[in-house]
Amino acid sequence: MSKSKRQKKKKTPRPGQKPRDTPQSQEEQPRKFTWIPLWGWVLIFLVPLAISEYMFYVVGRWASMILFPIVWVGFWIAIMQRSGWVILKKHKDE
C-alpha cells in the first residue's frame, strides 16, 4: 500500500529568464542590507549581547554568562563567513 516515488523533473529556465545560481546574477543583484552603516552593525551585535548578559546575571546563570558570548561570536563569524565578509569590505572601499 505504498505509493511509488516519482522523480522530480529539473526546472529549466524559461526563455528570457536568467538562471539563479550564476555568479554574474549574484553580482548584479543589490545587497539587501547595504543601507545599514557600520555603527548599525556594531549595535546589532552588541545590544543583544549586553541585554542577554544582564538577563543571565539577574537570574544567576553564570554558565550561560560564559557560554552565550562564545556562541554569539561564533554565530556572527559563521554569518560573516557565509556572506564573504561584505559588511567589512563595503566600508573599506569607501
C-alpha positions in Angstrom: 0.0 0.0 0.0 2.8 2.4 -0.6 2.8 4.9 -3.4 5.5 4.7 -6.0 8.1 7.5 -5.9 8.1 9.9 -8.8 11.2 11.5 -9.9 11.1 15.3 -9.8 11.9 17.0 -13.1 14.5 19.6 -13.0 13.2 23.1 -13.7 14.7 24.6 -16.8 14.7 28.4 -17.1 12.1 29.8 -19.4 13.2 31.7 -22.5 14.3 35.2 -21.5 14.9 34.2 -17.9 18.3 34.2 -16.2 19.4 31.2 -14.2 19.5 31.9 -10.5 22.8 30.3 -9.4 25.3 32.0 -11.7 28.0 34.2 -10.2 27.1 37.0 -12.5 23.5 37.2 -11.4 24.6 37.4 -7.8 26.9 40.3 -8.5 24.1 42.2 -10.4 21.6 41.9 -7.5 21.9 44.7 -5.0 22.6 43.7 -1.4 19.6 43.9 0.9 21.3 45.5 3.9 23.7 47.9 2.3 21.9 50.8 3.8 22.9 49.9 7.3 26.1 51.7 8.4 29.0 50.0 10.2 27.9 51.5 13.6 24.5 50.0 13.0 26.0 46.5 12.6 28.1 47.1 15.8 24.8 47.9 17.6 23.1 44.9 16.2 26.0 42.8 17.6 26.4 44.4 21.0 22.9 45.3 22.1 21.5 41.7 22.2 24.8 40.6 23.8 24.6 43.2 26.5 20.9 42.5 27.2 21.4 38.8 27.4 24.4 39.1 29.7 22.3 41.3 32.0 19.4 38.8 31.9 21.7 35.9 32.8 23.3 38.0 35.6 19.9 38.8 37.1 18.8 35.2 37.2 22.2 33.9 38.3 23.0 31.7 35.3 26.8 32.0 35.5 27.5 29.2 33.0 25.2 30.9 30.4 27.0 34.2 31.0 30.2 32.5 29.9 28.8 30.3 27.1 26.5 32.7 25.4 29.1 35.3 24.3 31.2 32.4 22.8 28.2 31.1 20.9 27.2 34.6 19.9 30.6 35.5 18.4 30.7 32.1 16.7 27.3 32.7 15.2 28.4 36.1 13.8 31.6 34.7 12.4 29.6 32.0 10.6 27.2 34.6 9.2 30.1 36.8 8.0 32.0 33.8 6.5 28.9 32.8 4.5 28.4 36.3 3.2 32.0 36.8 2.3 32.7 39.5 4.9 30.8 42.0 2.8 30.0 44.2 5.8 33.6 45.0 6.4 34.6 45.0 2.7 31.9 47.5 1.9 33.2 50.1 4.4 36.9 49.6 3.3 36.0 50.7 -0.2 34.5 54.0 0.9 
